[in-house]
Amino acid sequence: GDEPTCGSIIKLRRIGQGGGTIGVYKMRTMYSYSEYLQSYMYKYGGLAEGGKFKDDYRINGWGRIARRLWLDELPMLINWFKGDLKLVGVRPLSSQYFSLYSPEMQALRIKVKPGLIPPFVYEKQTPKTIEEVQESERRYIEAYLQHPHRTDWRYFWGSVGNILFRHKRSK
């Protein structure tokens, strides 16, 4: 699991390209030690719309604002500069969340480098279930594997348009 941290910038273990582990930087939006409750949250709470945990009481007051404005994602730019993440791509997932994916999607996902802007931001409809999230990611990965630069260019500008004009938000 992740190391316990108390600072405002945290480093979380995520599955990267090839199935290896990368340390992804984020701004803390949850109370300390929240990372240890992830399996418990899934077992007893399940997932809400959008594939996140239902009624996640681990998020602190500042965290709700930060997430709405995407501020919690800013430290991930460090990962982009380091080359761990690309600009557009599937979200870097924890091993616990990755384990919820179908074996086929797990195999497909580790073929590509994760990214800062997830495919669902590009799409008109935000996925509501983990199955819809996987389908959104499958569409992106299959297009990316055929035409990497064209796909990322299209997804980037489509995402920017959705953020600016449709007010898409991070979940």
SULSUL-V554147 format. One record per backbone hydrogen bond with DSSP energy under -1.0 kcal/mol. CO is the residue of the C=O (numbers start at 0). NH is the residue of the N-H. If there is no record, write none. Layout:
<<CO/NH> <CO/NH>>
This chain:
<<7/27> <9/25> <11/23> <13/21> <15/18> <19/15> <21/13> <23/11> <25/9> <28/59> <30/33> <32/35> <33/36> <36/40> <37/41> <38/42> <39/43> <40/44> <45/53> <47/50> <51/47> <54/56> <55/58> <57/30> <59/63> <60/64> <61/65> <62/66> <63/67> <64/68> <65/70> <69/72> <70/73> <71/26> <72/75> <73/76> <74/77> <75/79> <76/80> <77/81> <78/83> <78/84> <85/115> <86/116> <89/114> <92/14> <93/97> <94/98> <96/99> <97/100> <101/105> <102/106> <103/107> <104/108> <105/109> <107/110> <108/111> <109/17> <113/85> <116/88> <117/120> <118/121> <118/122> <127/49> <128/132> <129/133> <130/134> <131/135> <132/136> <133/137> <134/138> <135/139> <136/140> <137/141> <138/142> <139/143> <140/144> <142/146> <146/150> <147/151> <148/152> <149/153> <150/154> <151/155> <152/156> <153/157> <154/158> <155/159> <156/160> <157/161> <158/162> <159/163> <160/164> <161/165> <161/167>>
